[in-house]
Amino acid sequence: MRDLARRRNLWYLISAILLLPGIISLIFNGLELGIDFTGGSVWEIRYTEEVNTSEIREVLVAEGRTEAQVQQVGDPDENRYQIRLRELAESSPEKERLTEALETLAPLDPEAEALETIGASVGTSIRNRSLLAVGAASVGVLLYIAWAFRNTGNPLLYGTAAIVAMLHDALFVLGVFSILGVVADVEIDALFVTALLTVIGFSVHDTIVVFDRMRENRLMDDDASMEEIVNRSLVQTLVRSLNTSITVIFTLAALLVFGGESTRNFVLALLIGMIAGTYSSIFNAAQLLVSWNNGEIQQLFRRVARRPDPGAEPVEA
């Protein structure tokens, strides 16, 4: 039997190492917010012949749209391009002027054009509701697990451990996208929030499976220590968790490679979150129960509370 519970400090260290770069990036760089949160326009155009994206941007910059971001979408032979820029009104004189400037590169197909605009106030509302949704999901998970494991003696501890694992997964996804925003200008949008909530649900689902097996093993062997119960439960559910996760990961990987450009970031967030969720359910959530039961977490809190203030003057006897 693999002694997974005894190596819990190693699993904590691996999590800390993986989370640290993303946390640093979040502190100093934050997230690259898309127009869903900041407001702006997404303008999709189609040329009748191939045009370089840098040429399109040069035209827009010359017209005063220095913030414009241009990328090619769809199949290369479709000559479709997506332009992200500050708010641009439909049928406005500025849009007509930009269209004429873009047509100096090559003729445009007017039937393939699409313009979507989101105001700044709408973007702020979406951002606030997204934060509220994540917070409500966290509280709901805590209450549900506390109720589901109400006969375990300390149901809130199970709920707290699940929340910590869930936050681990969400923070890892946020950190990775913060880094991608710096190195690859990857923006987050409303679909990203949907992916984050899906990751939260998956993480909790996998954690509940482990917790439920722990409850069954406790009923069968009440004399076993928490470490033995956790280790036995993890070994019994390990293959099932890995098989389920690998199936989902293969599916998401296929969507990431062969799927459309518009859903790529959504699928990437799901893929990263699923991998992190599988790890946290096995190596974090249940291990926290052992650490609490053995008094390791309480001892850590006491050490932090007793740490002397480096700026305080010594007290003479």
Kinemage of the C-alpha trace (Angstrom):
@kinemage 1
@onewidth
@group {chain A} dominant
@subgroup {mainchain}
@vectorlist {calphas} color= white
{ca met a 1} P 0.000 0.000 0.000
{ca arg a 2} L 1.416 3.359 -1.001
{ca asp a 3} L 1.960 5.571 2.023
{ca leu a 4} L 0.540 8.756 0.531
{ca ala a 5} L -0.579 10.347 3.785
{ca arg a 6} L 2.830 10.153 5.440
{ca arg a 7} L 4.384 12.182 2.616
{ca arg a 8} L 1.867 15.020 2.993
{ca asn a 9} L 4.571 17.652 3.621
{ca leu a 10} L 6.054 16.801 0.222
{ca trp a 11} L 2.652 17.287 -1.458
{ca tyr a 12} L 2.230 20.627 0.301
{ca leu a 13} L 5.688 21.693 -0.888
{ca ile a 14} L 4.919 20.751 -4.496
{ca ser a 15} L 1.690 22.776 -4.358
{ca ala a 16} L 3.539 25.779 -2.940
{ca ile a 17} L 6.202 25.596 -5.670
{ca leu a 18} L 3.550 25.377 -8.404
{ca leu a 19} L 1.437 28.208 -6.976
{ca leu a 20} L 4.248 30.647 -6.169
{ca pro a 21} L 5.022 31.926 -9.731
{ca gly a 22} L 1.338 32.534 -10.414
{ca ile a 23} L 0.798 34.332 -7.103
{ca ile a 24} L 3.773 36.604 -7.790
{ca ser a 25} L 2.414 37.363 -11.267
{ca leu a 26} L -1.057 38.088 -9.861
{ca ile a 27} L 0.389 40.501 -7.291
{ca phe a 28} L 2.565 42.457 -9.719
{ca asn a 29} L 0.737 42.039 -13.048
{ca gly a 30} L -2.825 41.016 -12.263
{ca leu a 31} L -4.984 39.579 -15.039
{ca glu a 32} L -5.306 40.778 -18.617
{ca leu a 33} L -9.018 41.617 -18.665
{ca gly a 34} L -10.953 41.300 -21.908
{ca ile a 35} L -13.695 43.593 -23.103
{ca asp a 36} L -16.280 41.543 -21.195
{ca phe a 37} L -14.891 43.197 -18.053
{ca thr a 38} L -13.418 46.488 -19.278
{ca gly a 39} L -15.829 47.368 -22.078
{ca gly a 40} L -14.939 47.694 -25.734
{ca ser a 41} L -15.627 46.150 -29.119
{ca val a 42} L -14.751 42.969 -30.979
{ca trp a 43} L -14.793 43.509 -34.730
{ca glu a 44} L -14.588 40.498 -37.027
{ca ile a 45} L -13.784 41.128 -40.672
{ca arg a 46} L -13.028 38.960 -43.687
{ca tyr a 47} L -10.766 39.829 -46.588
{ca thr a 48} L -11.121 38.353 -50.034
{ca glu a 49} L -7.397 37.643 -50.024
{ca glu a 50} L -4.709 37.011 -47.423
{ca val a 51} L -3.513 40.019 -45.399
{ca asn a 52} L -0.846 40.166 -42.699
{ca thr a 53} L -2.141 40.951 -39.189
{ca ser a 54} L 0.688 43.431 -38.628
{ca glu a 55} L -0.448 45.376 -41.699
{ca ile a 56} L -3.981 45.584 -40.320
{ca arg a 57} L -2.674 46.890 -37.006
{ca glu a 58} L -0.477 49.457 -38.745
{ca val a 59} L -3.538 50.831 -40.565
{ca leu a 60} L -5.530 51.045 -37.319
{ca val a 61} L -2.665 52.710 -35.464
{ca ala a 62} L -2.348 55.270 -38.263
{ca glu a 63} L -6.043 56.033 -37.764
{ca gly a 64} L -5.524 56.669 -34.036
{ca arg a 65} L -6.488 53.233 -32.712
{ca thr a 66} L -3.195 52.441 -30.999
{ca glu a 67} L -4.868 50.030 -28.541
{ca ala a 68} L -6.115 47.694 -31.296
{ca gln a 69} L -5.180 44.015 -31.101
{ca val a 70} L -5.452 41.915 -34.251
{ca gln a 71} L -5.399 38.153 -34.640
{ca gln a 72} L -6.335 35.746 -37.393
{ca val a 73} L -9.169 33.345 -36.564
{ca gly a 74} L -10.547 30.232 -38.206
{ca asp a 75} L -8.806 28.457 -41.056
{ca pro a 76} L -5.960 30.412 -42.689
{ca asp a 77} L -7.583 30.200 -46.125
{ca glu a 78} L -10.728 31.946 -44.828
{ca asn a 79} L -8.819 35.226 -44.300
{ca arg a 80} L -10.879 36.067 -41.201
{ca tyr a 81} L -9.479 38.468 -38.615
{ca gln a 82} L -10.610 39.598 -35.179
{ca ile a 83} L -9.907 43.146 -33.993
{ca arg a 84} L -10.217 44.090 -30.298
{ca leu a 85} L -10.325 47.787 -29.529
{ca arg a 86} L -12.047 50.414 -27.423
{ca glu a 87} L -15.757 50.963 -27.943
{ca leu a 88} L -16.692 51.412 -31.591
{ca ala a 89} L -20.293 52.272 -32.460
{ca glu a 90} L -22.062 50.516 -35.313
{ca ser a 91} L -22.797 52.753 -38.352
{ca ser a 92} L -20.691 55.543 -36.871
{ca pro a 93} L -18.533 57.854 -39.017
{ca glu a 94} L -15.429 56.478 -37.306
{ca lys a 95} L -16.345 52.905 -38.251
{ca glu a 96} L -16.862 53.953 -41.870
{ca arg a 97} L -13.503 55.710 -41.821
{ca leu a 98} L -11.737 52.641 -40.358
{ca thr a 99} L -13.447 50.390 -42.901
{ca glu a 100} L -12.213 52.537 -45.774
{ca ala a 101} L -8.702 52.505 -44.333
{ca leu a 102} L -8.738 48.718 -43.969
{ca glu a 103} L -9.930 48.279 -47.555
{ca thr a 104} L -6.719 49.897 -48.777
{ca leu a 105} L -5.038 46.561 -47.988
{ca ala a 106} L -7.556 44.363 -49.821
{ca pro a 107} L -11.319 44.213 -50.482
{ca leu a 108} L -13.506 43.305 -47.487
{ca asp a 109} L -16.478 40.943 -47.518
{ca pro a 110} L -19.328 43.003 -45.931
{ca glu a 111} L -21.537 39.937 -45.397
{ca ala a 112} L -18.920 38.310 -43.124
{ca glu a 113} L -18.539 41.364 -40.885
{ca ala a 114} L -19.630 41.278 -37.212
{ca leu a 115} L -19.264 43.934 -34.531
{ca glu a 116} L -19.949 43.278 -30.834
{ca thr a 117} L -19.727 46.138 -28.339
{ca ile a 118} L -19.884 46.044 -24.532
{ca gly a 119} L -20.086 49.264 -22.524
{ca ala a 120} L -17.803 49.912 -19.550
{ca ser a 121} L -20.726 49.824 -17.100
{ca val a 122} L -21.810 46.433 -18.436
{ca gly a 123} L -18.234 45.168 -18.085
{ca thr a 124} L -18.107 46.307 -14.456
{ca ser a 125} L -21.423 44.582 -13.777
{ca ile a 126} L -20.165 41.335 -15.318
{ca arg a 127} L -16.996 41.508 -13.217
{ca asn a 128} L -18.927 42.068 -9.982
{ca arg a 129} L -21.373 39.284 -10.748
{ca ser a 130} L -18.499 36.935 -11.569
{ca leu a 131} L -16.906 37.592 -8.181
{ca leu a 132} L -20.284 37.091 -6.512
{ca ala a 133} L -20.787 33.789 -8.360
{ca val a 134} L -17.417 32.425 -7.232
{ca gly a 135} L -18.069 33.537 -3.639
{ca ala a 136} L -21.571 32.032 -3.607
{ca ala a 137} L -20.234 28.761 -5.000
{ca ser a 138} L -17.617 28.597 -2.229
{ca val a 139} L -20.187 29.180 0.520
{ca gly a 140} L -22.548 26.664 -1.055
{ca val a 141} L -19.823 24.017 -1.194
{ca leu a 142} L -18.904 24.597 2.461
{ca leu a 143} L -22.508 24.290 3.636
{ca tyr a 144} L -23.266 21.247 1.497
{ca ile a 145} L -20.218 19.275 2.589
{ca ala a 146} L -20.821 20.236 6.230
{ca trp a 147} L -24.343 18.841 5.887
{ca ala a 148} L -23.332 15.740 3.907
{ca phe a 149} L -20.677 14.795 6.486
{ca arg a 150} L -22.624 15.928 9.535
{ca asn a 151} L -22.130 12.543 11.235
{ca thr a 152} L -18.327 12.623 11.095
{ca gly a 153} L -17.858 14.578 14.332
{ca asn a 154} L -16.318 17.653 12.706
{ca pro a 155} L -18.259 18.360 9.473
{ca leu a 156} L -16.982 21.931 9.097
{ca leu a 157} L -13.431 20.584 8.949
{ca tyr a 158} L -14.345 18.488 5.899
{ca gly a 159} L -15.965 21.489 4.263
{ca thr a 160} L -12.972 23.708 5.020
{ca ala a 161} L -10.541 21.162 3.581
{ca ala a 162} L -12.625 20.976 0.391
{ca ile a 163} L -12.707 24.788 0.150
{ca val a 164} L -8.909 24.997 0.554
{ca ala a 165} L -8.425 22.445 -2.237
{ca met a 166} L -10.932 24.302 -4.399
{ca leu a 167} L -9.169 27.630 -3.844
{ca his a 168} L -5.868 25.898 -4.657
{ca asp a 169} L -7.246 24.935 -8.078
{ca ala a 170} L -8.805 28.328 -8.776
{ca leu a 171} L -5.648 30.164 -7.710
{ca phe a 172} L -3.490 27.945 -9.906
{ca val a 173} L -5.669 28.642 -12.964
{ca leu a 174} L -5.671 32.382 -12.219
{ca gly a 175} L -1.898 32.371 -11.775
{ca val a 176} L -1.275 30.571 -15.055
{ca phe a 177} L -3.511 32.993 -16.948
{ca ser a 178} L -1.815 35.943 -15.264
{ca ile a 179} L 1.520 34.669 -16.584
{ca leu a 180} L 0.013 33.999 -20.029
{ca gly a 181} L -1.349 37.542 -20.035
{ca val a 182} L 2.203 38.853 -19.644
{ca val a 183} L 3.987 36.561 -22.092
{ca ala a 184} L 1.246 35.987 -24.682
{ca asp a 185} L -1.350 38.774 -24.147
{ca val a 186} L -3.999 36.194 -23.203
{ca glu a 187} L -7.155 37.913 -21.947
{ca ile a 188} L -9.862 36.534 -19.697
{ca asp a 189} L -13.537 36.916 -20.542
{ca ala a 190} L -16.929 35.723 -19.324
{ca leu a 191} L -16.208 32.213 -20.622
{ca phe a 192} L -13.173 32.118 -18.339
{ca val a 193} L -15.440 32.604 -15.320
{ca thr a 194} L -17.606 29.728 -16.567
{ca ala a 195} L -14.499 27.555 -16.828
{ca leu a 196} L -13.426 28.563 -13.312
{ca leu a 197} L -16.810 27.589 -11.848
{ca thr a 198} L -16.650 24.282 -13.724
{ca val a 199} L -13.195 23.615 -12.267
{ca ile a 200} L -14.546 24.347 -8.793
{ca gly a 201} L -17.364 21.847 -9.304
{ca phe a 202} L -15.010 19.171 -10.603
{ca ser a 203} L -12.585 19.659 -7.714
{ca val a 204} L -15.321 19.359 -5.110
{ca his a 205} L -16.811 16.310 -6.832
{ca asp a 206} L -13.492 14.460 -6.752
{ca thr a 207} L -12.867 15.492 -3.139
{ca ile a 208} L -16.288 14.242 -2.003
{ca val a 209} L -15.531 10.809 -3.469
{ca val a 210} L -12.402 10.554 -1.306
{ca phe a 211} L -14.192 11.897 1.783
{ca asp a 212} L -17.058 9.450 1.336
{ca arg a 213} L -14.656 6.515 1.172
{ca met a 214} L -12.982 7.827 4.336
{ca arg a 215} L -16.345 7.777 6.108
{ca glu a 216} L -16.966 4.184 5.012
{ca asn a 217} L -13.536 3.061 6.173
{ca arg a 218} L -14.024 4.807 9.515
{ca leu a 219} L -17.253 2.893 10.100
{ca met a 220} L -15.515 -0.401 9.308
{ca asp a 221} L -12.429 0.292 11.435
{ca asp a 222} L -13.079 2.808 14.181
{ca asp a 223} L -9.762 2.061 15.899
{ca ala a 224} L -7.581 3.107 12.948
{ca ser a 225} L -5.803 6.460 13.053
{ca met a 226} L -6.801 9.300 10.755
{ca glu a 227} L -3.570 8.828 8.814
{ca glu a 228} L -4.368 5.158 8.208
{ca ile a 229} L -7.948 5.941 7.187
{ca val a 230} L -6.863 8.659 4.758
{ca asn a 231} L -4.119 6.548 3.237
{ca arg a 232} L -6.401 3.543 2.787
{ca ser a 233} L -9.134 5.690 1.229
{ca leu a 234} L -6.750 7.411 -1.176
{ca val a 235} L -5.316 4.128 -2.394
{ca gln a 236} L -8.813 2.721 -2.925
{ca thr a 237} L -9.984 5.735 -4.941
{ca leu a 238} L -6.720 6.596 -6.699
{ca val a 239} L -7.244 4.509 -9.840
{ca arg a 240} L -10.855 5.666 -10.197
{ca ser a 241} L -9.889 9.338 -9.837
{ca leu a 242} L -7.022 9.079 -12.298
{ca asn a 243} L -9.079 7.186 -14.890
{ca thr a 244} L -11.892 9.747 -14.723
{ca ser a 245} L -9.518 12.667 -14.929
{ca ile a 246} L -7.404 11.258 -17.760
{ca thr a 247} L -10.538 10.682 -19.846
{ca val a 248} L -11.574 14.321 -19.403
{ca ile a 249} L -8.028 15.573 -20.001
{ca phe a 250} L -7.740 13.697 -23.307
{ca thr a 251} L -11.063 15.155 -24.451
{ca leu a 252} L -10.056 18.700 -23.518
{ca ala a 253} L -6.649 18.279 -25.134
{ca ala a 254} L -8.337 17.281 -28.398
{ca leu a 255} L -10.621 20.324 -28.196
{ca leu a 256} L -7.641 22.553 -27.496
{ca val a 257} L -5.748 21.321 -30.551
{ca phe a 258} L -8.597 20.941 -33.028
{ca gly a 259} L -11.246 23.285 -31.605
{ca gly a 260} L -12.041 26.822 -32.657
{ca glu a 261} L -10.122 29.936 -31.725
{ca ser a 262} L -13.056 31.480 -29.834
{ca thr a 263} L -13.172 28.670 -27.243
{ca arg a 264} L -9.429 28.007 -26.950
{ca asn a 265} L -8.868 29.969 -23.736
{ca phe a 266} L -12.001 28.433 -22.224
{ca val a 267} L -10.767 24.914 -22.956
{ca leu a 268} L -7.260 25.774 -21.747
{ca ala a 269} L -8.635 27.009 -18.406
{ca leu a 270} L -10.640 23.801 -18.041
{ca leu a 271} L -7.631 21.643 -18.895
{ca ile a 272} L -5.356 23.371 -16.374
{ca gly a 273} L -8.065 23.302 -13.718
{ca met a 274} L -8.829 19.613 -14.204
{ca ile a 275} L -5.177 18.671 -13.747
{ca ala a 276} L -4.882 20.875 -10.660
{ca gly a 277} L -8.179 19.540 -9.292
{ca thr a 278} L -7.088 15.937 -9.620
{ca tyr a 279} L -3.870 16.716 -7.744
{ca ser a 280} L -5.521 18.706 -4.948
{ca ser a 281} L -8.255 16.116 -4.319
{ca ile a 282} L -5.689 13.371 -3.819
{ca phe a 283} L -2.709 15.166 -2.343
{ca asn a 284} L -4.177 18.188 -0.540
{ca ala a 285} L -7.778 17.926 0.663
{ca ala a 286} L -7.563 14.648 2.577
{ca gln a 287} L -4.025 15.389 3.771
{ca leu a 288} L -5.291 18.552 5.487
{ca leu a 289} L -7.579 16.402 7.627
{ca val a 290} L -4.571 14.416 8.818
{ca ser a 291} L -2.570 17.548 9.535
{ca trp a 292} L -5.430 19.018 11.565
{ca asn a 293} L -6.098 15.773 13.411
{ca asn a 294} L -2.389 15.527 14.352
{ca gly a 295} L -2.293 19.143 15.492
{ca glu a 296} L 0.220 20.209 12.846
{ca ile a 297} L -1.890 23.112 11.552
{ca gln a 298} L -2.664 24.355 15.073
{ca gln a 299} L 1.031 24.205 15.912
{ca leu a 300} L 1.855 26.228 12.795
{ca phe a 301} L -0.696 28.877 13.777
{ca arg a 302} L 0.806 29.079 17.279
{ca arg a 303} L 4.299 29.538 15.860
{ca val a 304} L 3.135 32.353 13.618
{ca ala a 305} L 1.282 34.017 16.506
{ca arg a 306} L 4.347 33.811 18.785
{ca arg a 307} L 6.800 35.096 16.183
{ca pro a 308} L 8.458 38.224 17.619
{ca asp a 309} L 8.112 41.558 15.851
{ca pro a 310} L 11.542 42.411 14.335
{ca gly a 311} L 10.869 46.116 14.891
{ca ala a 312} L 9.881 45.776 18.540
{ca glu a 313} L 12.323 46.758 21.244
{ca pro a 314} L 13.401 44.030 23.690
{ca val a 315} L 11.705 44.165 27.072
{ca glu a 316} L 14.110 44.327 30.000
{ca ala a 317} L 13.369 42.199 33.047
